[in-house]
Amino acid sequence: MIGSAAVSEALTTMKVLIVEDQPAVAKALCVLLDLHGIECESTSSVERAAAMVGRGEVGVVLQDMNFTPGATSGEEGIALFRRLRSIDPALPILLITAWSSLETAVRLVKEGAADYLAKPWDDAKLLATVRTLLHMRELTRENERLRAGRAVDGDLCGLVYASDAMQRVVTLAVQIAKSDVSVLISGPNGAGKEKVAEIIHANSSRRGAPFVKVNAGGLPEQLLESELFGAEQGAFTGSSRLRIGRFETADGGTLFLDEIANLPLAGQAKLLRVLQSGEFERLGSSQTRRVDVRLLCATNADLREAIVRGGFRQDLYFRLNVIEIAVPPLSRRRDDILPLAEHFLGGRKALDSDARSALMAYDWPGNVRELQNRITRAMLMSAADTINREDLGFDVPGREPRDVPVERKEIETALLEAGGSVSRAAEALGVSRQALYRRMEKLGIVLERKPRTED
């Protein structure tokens, strides 16, 4: 896990390089950083700065935009920034600029600069920004070390993780990518099932062909078959033109069907036929068509339970579930929480210690998607450079890190709509049944027990 100990170590072992041609400014910056335990070094030499970056000695560069030793064109600061970025594209570079150069600084942020501070800088803001960038640099390096040590050789499509649980998921996804078998990706909503599907496609022999996504749970039943298999003009009321289905669109590539449990039985029968023979007909047509498609499916539901209820075909289940990859909820891979949060922050703001503690204490029923939404909200709501727990929508320290009345209402409504079935309520909320039981216990929600077999 990457926690406060790792951050403290990073601040003492990773160096800030100050690139500044004015000795007085360089000394003031060094004194400020030294006083707060951040190792730093300054130089006015372009060649020395480039050499230090090339040797991997630098965690963050603090560069004066007006860096022009012996030159008068005003472009030397831009050239230096681009040179350092070309040596190490992942290196965070914080620009210090005069008001007259703000437009240029904003342009360089678009090119990849971590941020900029206007002169005269605010000491607290500068320190907070440098600490955040050092923290992010260390997280990036730690992820690189973990991935190198775990020898996952493949395209991970930008997936951010540090946990052993996700390492097992990634290893399996890359391992089975080159086969053409169907894969069932299970796990709660927002946990990253679609990202796993992307990794499988990106590492397969079909990676140059289409990767087509369909949310089977987001379409009305009467439109789902035409969406998958296509429809001729006039095949049904409102069908005014030829519709090419997703199977035809994905021919030669990969089709990802999310929320497969919501596919109606009629659609399941047609899907089974395509898996068995590669054949189907558009709605309103008798012409049989053939496609070559690899099918990846995802579900947050228990398909075995759906089979017992008669809502899902057993023969289709066995066709889909040649390989199953179970993506764990964020609550079961807590080592991923802070790296993901830092990734979503993108170096624009820092998390204070209470915010980090709240993030780690929370159960995350909405998983990675909820984490991303909370971080986005916090960046919009916070006027400061540091995000606290209130910005994240959590309560005051020492209390439950959640809006308890809202959560209680959500759970009670889901239970009511599910007729008291914890399994169906958990499915609707996108959490496991065990996680829902834990939340109910913490919130004091008690069901009136009636004789039933499913819970």
Summary of the structure (lengths in Angstrom):
residues: 455
radius of gyration: 26.8
end to end distance: 34.7
largest distance: 86.2
contacts: 1404
relative contact order: 0.08
helix: 49%
strand: 14%
